[in-house]
């Protein structure tokens, strides 16, 4: 069973940058594609980005393309989300999850000030 822990959230100014991390324990993360999702207050959970098991393929929600970058380090059992030029509408709790498993982290809060 995989346990996931997100970190790196906080308060950032619009136009700045922030890097989120998702660390796994229990099983190796390299067996899974990994995704980031987010949930803003009063809204449903929304897809952000996904990365394949080897890191060779990434996909993004349209509004994140060109601003966010997902990457992974299988040797360290981590997946990261680099957020560049965040906007106030990116304010949400960000979660990581694995595809093909049933595991979610507890989330990390990102607040973008204007």
Secondary structure, DSSP 8 states (H G I E B T S, - for coil): --EEEEE--EEEETT-EEEEEEEEESS-GGGS-EEEEEE-TTS-EEEEEEE-TTS--EEE-GGGTTTEEEEEETTTTEEEEEEES--GGG-EEEEEEETTS--B---EEEEEE-
